[in-house]
Structures are given as structure tokens and as C-alpha cells.
Amino acid sequence: MARQKRITFDGEHYYIDLVFYNYILKCFVLIDLKVGKLTHQDIGQMQMYVNFYTRELMNE
């Protein structure tokens, strides 16, 4: 669906590296690419992306 998808949350812009939609499972797949070691901040940022998509973009 998108490459470098920009979302705005609390007045700040964040960029999700890759966004896919699986039509069979009817769900989004969000990918955030990292070069270095995975940190707790990275996991928290990814959780923020998932929560945003769940709250704002998914239909019941």
C-alpha cells in the first residue's frame, strides 16, 4: 500500500517504512526497518504504529 507512509500523531510526523494489506486475512502488515540493534524504544514505536492503525484505519 505504501512506502515511507507518514502518520501524524500529537502534532509529530512518523514514517512507517513499508505498509502492506493482506486481502485474504483482511489485515495490515507494518514493517519498520532497522540497521542496528533492536531497542525498547523501537518496540514502543512499533506498538504506537499498530495502535494508530487499529484505532484510526481499521473498520469493524
C-alpha positions in Angstrom: 0.0 0.0 0.0 2.8 2.4 0.8 6.5 3.0 1.2 7.5 5.6 3.8 3.9 6.0 5.0 3.6 9.2 7.0 1.3 9.3 10.0 0.8 12.3 12.3 0.3 11.7 16.0 0.2 14.5 18.6 1.4 17.0 16.0 4.6 15.0 15.2 5.2 13.1 11.9 6.3 9.5 12.0 7.2 7.3 9.0 6.5 3.6 8.6 8.9 2.0 6.2 6.5 -0.4 4.5 2.8 -1.0 4.7 1.0 -4.0 3.2 -2.6 -5.1 3.3 -3.3 -8.9 3.2 -6.7 -9.2 1.4 -7.1 -12.9 2.4 -6.6 -12.3 6.1 -8.0 -8.7 5.9 -5.2 -7.2 8.0 -2.4 -4.7 7.7 1.2 -5.7 7.8 3.5 -2.9 9.1 7.3 -3.2 8.6 9.8 -0.8 10.2 13.4 -1.5 9.0 16.3 -1.1 11.5 20.0 -1.3 10.8 21.4 -1.5 14.3 20.4 -3.4 17.4 16.7 -3.6 18.3 15.9 -1.4 21.4 13.0 -0.9 23.7 12.3 2.4 22.0 11.9 0.7 18.7 9.4 -1.8 20.1 7.4 1.1 21.7 7.4 3.0 18.4 6.1 -0.1 16.5 3.4 -0.6 19.1 2.4 3.1 18.6 2.1 2.4 14.9 0.0 -0.7 15.5 -2.3 1.1 17.9 -2.7 4.0 15.4 -3.7 1.7 12.6 -6.1 -0.2 14.9 -7.7 2.9 16.1 -7.8 5.1 13.0 -7.7 2.9 9.9 -9.4 -0.4 10.6 -13.1 -0.8 10.1 -15.2 -3.1 12.2 
